[in-house]
Amino acid sequence: MNKVQELEIVTIAGADYTVENWHGDTVLISKRGTAYMIAEGISQPVSFPGGSPLTKKGNAVRVMNVGGIIEQVK
């Protein structure tokens, strides 16, 4: 489990993401610079601004973001 802090690194679906706070929204930034917005609770990260879901090998990835704790839901 990873507590959300500015510029923290988390591993989701085998890849590292930088966690940032954009005006109150939690965002995962990939190494290639793609931004994925994640909501509070269990959600599927969605790219910003495109709206594409975060996937691994074609399967949707879901994460849990509760109280600043981020982890992948299996």
C-alpha positions in Angstrom: 0.0 0.0 0.0 1.2 3.5 -0.8 0.2 6.7 0.9 -0.5 9.4 -1.7 2.2 12.1 -1.5 3.4 14.5 -4.1 5.7 12.7 -6.6 5.6 9.3 -4.9 6.2 6.2 -7.1 3.7 3.4 -7.1 3.7 0.1 -9.0 0.4 -0.8 -10.7 0.1 -3.7 -13.1 3.9 -4.2 -13.2 4.7 -0.6 -14.2 5.8 2.3 -12.1 3.7 5.5 -12.0 4.4 8.8 -10.3 1.5 10.0 -8.1 0.6 13.6 -8.4 -2.2 15.8 -7.1 -3.7 18.0 -9.8 -6.0 20.6 -8.1 -7.4 17.9 -5.7 -7.5 15.1 -8.2 -5.2 12.1 -7.9 -3.3 11.4 -11.1 -0.9 8.5 -12.0 1.8 9.6 -14.5 3.5 6.8 -16.6 7.1 6.9 -17.7 6.0 8.0 -21.1 4.0 10.9 -19.6 0.5 9.6 -19.9 -1.7 10.9 -17.1 -4.4 8.6 -15.6 -7.0 10.1 -13.3 -8.2 7.9 -10.4 -11.2 8.5 -8.3 -11.7 7.9 -4.6 -12.7 4.3 -3.9 -12.4 1.4 -6.4 -12.1 2.7 -9.9 -10.5 2.1 -13.3 -7.8 4.7 -14.1 -8.7 6.7 -17.2 -6.2 8.6 -19.3 -6.5 12.4 -19.4 -7.6 13.9 -21.6 -8.2 11.0 -24.0 -10.4 8.8 -21.7 -8.7 5.5 -22.5 -8.7 3.0 -19.6 -5.4 1.7 -18.1 -5.0 -1.9 -19.3 -2.4 -4.7 -19.0 -2.3 -7.2 -21.9 -5.7 -5.9 -23.0 -7.4 -6.3 -19.7 -8.7 -3.4 -17.7 -6.8 -2.6 -14.5 -8.7 -1.4 -11.4 -7.2 0.4 -8.4 -8.4 1.2 -4.9 -7.8 4.8 -3.7 -9.1 5.1 -0.1 -7.8 7.8 2.2 -4.7 8.3 0.0 -3.8 4.6 0.0 -3.4 3.4 -3.6 -3.2 -0.3 -4.5 -4.2 -2.5 -7.4 -7.5 -4.5 -7.1 -7.0 -8.1 -8.2 
